[in-house]
Amino acid sequence: MISKSDYILYRKHPAWLWLKKYNPDFLPSPDENMQAIIDEGRSFEAVAEKIFDDAVRLSQADFASIEDYAEKTRELIEQNTGTILQAAFIHEDYLCIADAITLTDKGFVLTEIKATTEPDKEHICDLAFQKAVIEYTGIPITKTQVLHADSEYIRHGEIDVSKLVKFTDVSVKVDKEILVATLKMREAVDVIYKDEMPSDSLRFADLGSAKDWRKIYRKLHPNLPQYSIYDLASNKGRGTDKLIAALEDGDCELIVDIPDSTKLQAHQIDQIKTTRSGGTVVNLPLLKEFMNEVEFPLYFLDYETINPAVPVFDNTWSFQQVVFQLSIHVMQEDGSLEHFEYLHPDNTNPADRIIAKLEEYIGDKGSVVVWNASFECTRHKELAKLYPNKEKFLLNLNDRVIDLEIPFSKRIYQDMKLKGRSSIKFVLPLLSPDLSYKSLNIQEGGTASRSWREAVVTQSRHDKEQVLSDLRKYCELDTYAMVEIYRYLDNLCK
């Protein structure tokens, strides 16, 4: 039987659905960070459901079979129940459990609850599947909508659910998509009855799944050569699937063998040239120009954040990146280095203390060096909006920002081993192999965010002091990594 989650897997890649049914060992199991995201979605859904007055909520656990579950849904609909949450519908090989179906004076309204701030293509596909199944059972749907977080709502006191969430009518998009959905649904059923997996080519990846499917593809093909066409950086925008398809059809296996006549984007052309060079390509004049922009002292700055779907602190909103930790390495012109940090220890909004520490640690002059400037700069803009008396200071920080990722993202410094990537987690081991996150208990931002929230906010962990210690080591390495990369680039320019 095809559920709505099965259908979405099929839409992401037909082979993904087949693997789930017959060979799930090739599929990634949710790690702790992914499970936290799943749990976050469920928590948001539980809060959002409160918007429906006098709703009847069903649960599959209360029924002996899925058929009994669907029969109970049918009974409630025949009784003209206002809203049914987690309503079940079965038609032939299809199972749909709808987040909410509501009877109005204009007919039935189908609602999908999503922990997001706006609907996307996947939500439209999801609702098209649901509407098709429900209407196959003889129940007409007159309106489809997504219930999601309202990013304009700022929490003050207890959560006001009526302001936390908003409905977006997606009926027109769903009605257009349903013409495709009915065909794709039949194809999905065909896939689960096949003895052999359908083609696993990247060309069939859809709904933004190319990055995740590449990981699965590599597990399916463990002997792929280094620097294969599957290591080619994705298109900026759509079209990666068509590009890979053309290369596969031309029996092209390696990046170095991609024909010069292939239609590529500039970053892909540069990646091919660098790979063909067999090493590193540096535009030294541009690198010197970039490095000459810095003004001492240099403040290497990094934040750690949480972004809960339901705001946990006053003066925050859904999915806001709330800064709870900062690390700053200060480098003087003579190369001397000093480290400062702040890690919020309490279950309160950290903003006041974060701003105070920024004012304490960062002087009036000097460049603020970050990695991926849009992240830190956006945090400053958000804080300036919430704390207008600090706006001048915070926006001045943005005026002084130097993005150390630029030499790599703008391809001033290129190395074939980076494979077109510019994340500090890839650049650091290349330029400073003695520095590593591997010895740390916390090795990336997702774990940092989850760990602080569990230890400080929900207090579901009992090793708070160890978590705080691990967080300090991790965030300090983030800024020290920038220091080492800066030194490496500076030496190249001498």
N, C-alpha and C positions, 0 to 999 in steps of 0.2 A: 504494500500500500504506500502511495506517495503522499507524504505530509507536505505542509508548506515549506518547512526547512529543507526537506529533500528536494523540492522543486527549485528553491533558491540555489542549492548546491549544484543542481543540473545546469541552471542558468550561468553559474560561475564557470563551470566546466563539466561537460557530460561525463568525462572519465572520473571526476570527483565523486559523483553520485554512485557510479559503479564500484569504485574502491570502497566507499562507505559500506556498501551492501556485501561485498565479497572479499575484500582484502584491506581492512581498515588499518593494518599495521603500517601501511605506507602514509597514513594521514597523521598529522601532528595531534598529540593529545594536549588539551589545554594545560599550560603551566600555571603556576600560582598567579602570575600577573593577568593572564587571559581569564582565569577563573574569577579574579576580582572584577574584571570588566563585565563578565556575564552576571555576576552577583549584583553589580551596580545597576545593570539594566533591570533586573528583577525588582530591586528595591524601588527604583523610580516607578516601575509599573504599579507596584503595590500602593504607592502614594497617589499616583495619577488616577487610579481606579476610583478614588474617593470623590471625583468630580461627578460621578454618576449617582444620583440620589436613588435610594431604594432599589438598587440593582440586586439581582440574584446571581451569586457566584457559584459556578460549578467547578468540580475538580475530578480529574480522571481517577484519582486514587479512591474515590468514593464508589466506583462502579466495578462490577465483576468483569465487564468486557467493554471494548470501545463501542460496540453496538448498543449496549445499554446506555452508555454515555450519550450517544447521538439520539437515542429514543427519548431520553429525559429532556434534551434540548428541544426536540419536536413538541413534546407535551407543553413545555413552558411557552413556546411560540403560539401554540393553539389556544393557550389560556390568555393571550394578549399581554404577556409579561412586558413591562416597560423596557428594561435593559437586562440582558443576560451577559455575564462576564465568563470568558472561557467556554463559549458555546461550541459544541462539536457537531460536525456535519460529515456524512459519508456519502459518496457517490461512486459506485464501481470501485476503481483502484485508487481513489483519492480520499484523503482525510484532511479536513480543515478544522482547526480549533481557533476560533475567532476571539480576539481580545475582548471585543464588545459588539453586540448587535442590539440596536435600539429601535423600538416601534414608535413611530411618530405619526402625526395626522397625514403626512405625505408619503408614508411607507417606511421601509426598513433602512436604517443607516448603519453602515459597517465601519467600525473604527479600529485602526491599528495603533497600539501604544508603542512609542519608540523613545528611548533615552537619547535624544538628539535635539538640536535646536531648529531643524528644518527637515522636511521630507527629501529623500533622494531617490535615485532610480531604483535601487533595490526595494525600497518601500512600495513603489508603484507596482513592481513585478509581484511582490508579495500579495498586495491587495487584489491585483488582477486574478491571481490564482484563487484566492479566497472567494471573490465574487463569483467566479465561474463555478466553483464547486457548490456554493450555496444556491445559486440559481438553477443548477442542474437538479437540486432537490426540490425545486418548485417554489422557492422563496425569492421574490424579486427584490433586488437592492436598488434603491433610488438615489443613494448618495454614499460615497466613500470618502473617508477623511483620516488624517493622521493626527493623533493627540501627542504633542511633544512639549518639550520645555520652552518656556518663553524667556529668551535671553534678556528681555527688558526688565524682568522682575528682579528686584534687589531685596533680599531678605532683611526684615526688621522684626525681631521677635519671633513668634511661632510662625511656621510655614502656612501661608495662605494658598491653599491648593488652587483656588479659582484664579489666582494671579501667577502661580508657578507654571501652569500649563496653558496651552492654547490649541485650538483646533484649526487645521488647515484643510480646506476642501480640495481634494485631488481627483474629483469625479471625472473631469474631462480627460486627464492623463490616464486614469485607470481604464476608462472606456476605450481609449485608443489602444492601450497596451493589451487589453483582453483579446483583441483580434489575433495578436501574436501568441498570447498565453495558451489559448485552446490548442493550438498546434504544438507548442513546446511541451504541454502537459502530456500529449499522446507520445511524443518522442521520449519523454522521461520514463514513461511506463515501458516502452520498448527497451530502453537501456537496462532496466533492472531484470529483464527476462533474458538478456543476452548472456551467452557463455563466455564470450571474450570481451575484454575491455575495449571501449571505443578509442579512437585515436587520442593520444595524450598530448598532441601538438599544442604549443603555446598559442597558436592561431585561434583556438577555440575558447580561450580565456575571456571572460566578460565580467561586467559589473565591478570593474576595478580589482579583479582578482589576480592579475598577471604576476605581481610580486610574490604572493603566497603560492601560486601554482608553480612558479619556478622552483621553489623549495621542494615541493612534492615531485616535480619532474626530475630533479637531481637525485632524489631517493630511488626513483624508478630506473634511473640511468646512472648508476654509481661510477661507471667508467668513462664518463664524458671527459674529453681532453681539456686541459687547461686553456683558458681564453677561447672557449667555443662561442658560437653566435649567441648562446644563452647567457653569456657574460656581457653582452653588449648593453650599454645603458638604455633604459626605456626612452621612448619618445616623450617630449614635453607636450602633454596633451594626448589625444587618441592616436591610434595607428600602429602601435607596437605589434599587435597581432598580425596585421597585414604585412608588416616588414619581415617578421620572423617567417611567415608563410612563404613569402617570395624567396627568402634565403634557403629554406628547406626544399622548396620546389626546384631550386637551382643546384641542389646537392652541395650547398656551401656549409661547411662544418666549423671552420675556424674564423675568428675575427680578421686575421691577416689575409684571408682569402676572399673577403667581401669585395665584389667587383666595384671599381671606381664609378661605374655608371649607376650604382644603386642610389635611390633617392634617400638621403639621410639628413639629419639635423646636424648643426654645427658641432655640438658636443660629441656626437657619435663619430663624425669625421675625425675630430681631434683624437678620440680614443683609438680609432683604427691606426692613425699615423703613429701614435705613441707606442702601440702594441707592435707595430712593424719595426719601430726603432729598437725594440728589445730592451728598453730601459726607461730613462727619465728625460723629459723635455722641459726646459725652463726658459721662459721669456725673461731674461735678466733685466733688461731696461724697464719693463713693466713692474717687475718685482721690486726693483729699487725705488721706482716711483711710489709704489704702495707703501713700502717701509719708511719712506721719507715723510709720510703723512703723520706719523705718530709724534706725540708731544709728551715728554717726560714730566713727572713720573707716570708710569704706566700702571693702570689698575685693571688687572686681569680678574674679571667678574663672572661668576656662575651662580645660577639659582636652581633650587629644587622646588617642585610645586606639587600640589594635588589639584584635581579638577572634578569634584563630585557632581553628579547629575542633579542631586538635591542639595542646595547650598547648606553647609553645616555651620557656618558662622554668619552673624549679622554683617550687613554691609558687603555681602558677596552675592553672586548670581550663579545660575546653573552653568556648569562646565567652565567657570572662570578658573584660570590657572592661578591658584592662591599660593604665593611664595611663602614657604615656611623655613627656608634655609638659604644662606648665602656664604660664599667663600670668595675672598679677595687676596690675591698676591700683588703686592706693590713693588714695582721695580724702579729704582732710581737710575739716573743716567750712567752712574758708575757700575751698574750691574747688580748692586746689592739688592737683596730681596727680603721682604717681610710679609708674614701671613696674618690675615684677620678673618674671623668667621663669626657667624651667628646661626644657631639652631634653636628654633622656638620649642620650648619644653612643655608647653601647656595646651590644653584643649580650649583655646581662645583664638580669635582672629589675630594672626601674626603681623598684620600690616603695620601697625604703629611702631612696633619694635624693629621691623625690617627697615622702615624709612629712617628711623632714628640711627640705626647702625650704618646705613649708607651715608648719612650726613656726618657721622663720626669718622668713618674710615676713608671717605673719598674727599680729597681737597678740591679747591676751586679751580685748579689747573691740572692738566694732564689728560691723556687719552684713556678712555674706558674700553678695554679690549675684551671682546666677547667672541663666541663662536655661534654663528647663525643669529645675526643682529636682530632680526624681526622678532625673535622670542623675547629677549630682554627688553627691547624697545617697547613692545606691546605691553609688557608688564608695567613699565613706567607710565605709559599713557593711561592704563587702567587705574593705577594708584592715583595718578594726578586727577582723574575724573572723580574718584571717591574722596580724595583729600585735597580739595582745591587750594588750601593754604600751603601745600607742598608742591604745587604744580610747577612753579618756576625752577625749583631745584631738580625735580624729576625730569622735566623736559630738557633741562640743560645737560643732564647726563646723556640723553639721546643725541644731542648736538655734538657730543665729544666721543661718540662710539666709533671704534674701529673694529670691523668684522674680520677676524683672523681666518675665517673660512674662505674669504674671497680669493686668495691666491689659488685655492684648490677648486672651488666651485666655478670660478671664471677661467679656469684652465691656464693660469699663469705658471703654475707648477703642476706638471703631469707626470705620473708614473704608471706604467702598464699594470702594476700590481694593485693599484687602486680601482681598476676596472670602471673608471668614470665616476667613482663615488667620492664624496668630500666629508663624510662624517668623521668627527674626531676619533671615533673608535677604530676607524680604518687608517687614518693618517698617523696617529700616534705610534703604533707598532712599526710603521714603515720608517719614520724619521727618528724615533727614539725607542728602539727595541728593548732597552733595559727597563723602561717603564711599562708596567702592565696592571690592568685591573683584575687579572686572573687570581691574584692572591687575596683579593678582598672578598668579604662576605656579601657586600653589595657591589654589583658590577655594572649596573645600568640604571637609567632614570626611572623605568617602570617599577623596579624593585624598591628603589629609594622612596618613591611616592607611596606605594602600598605599605611599606614597612612603617613609615612615619604615621600614616593614618591608623594602622592597626595598633601601634604602640601608644599613640598620644590621643587620637580622636575617639576611636571606638573602644580602645583599651582592651582589645581582644587578645593581646599578647602580654605575657608576664615577664618579658625580658627587655623592658623599656631601656634600661641603661646600656645594655649591649647594643640595642638597635641604634641609640643615639651615638654611641661610639663608632659603630660601623658607618653611619651616615656622615660623620665628621671626616673619616678617612676617605670616603668616596668623593665627597664634594671638594675636599682639599686637592685630591688628585686631578679632578677636572680642571681646576685653575692652574695647577702646576704643570699639567700636560700642555696647556696653552703657552706657559712660560718656556718650556723646552722647545716647542715648535717655533715660537718666535725667535729663540736663540739660534735655532738651526737655519731659519730663513735669513736672519741677520748676518750670520757667518757666510752664507752664499753671496751676499751683496758686498762683502769686503774684498 
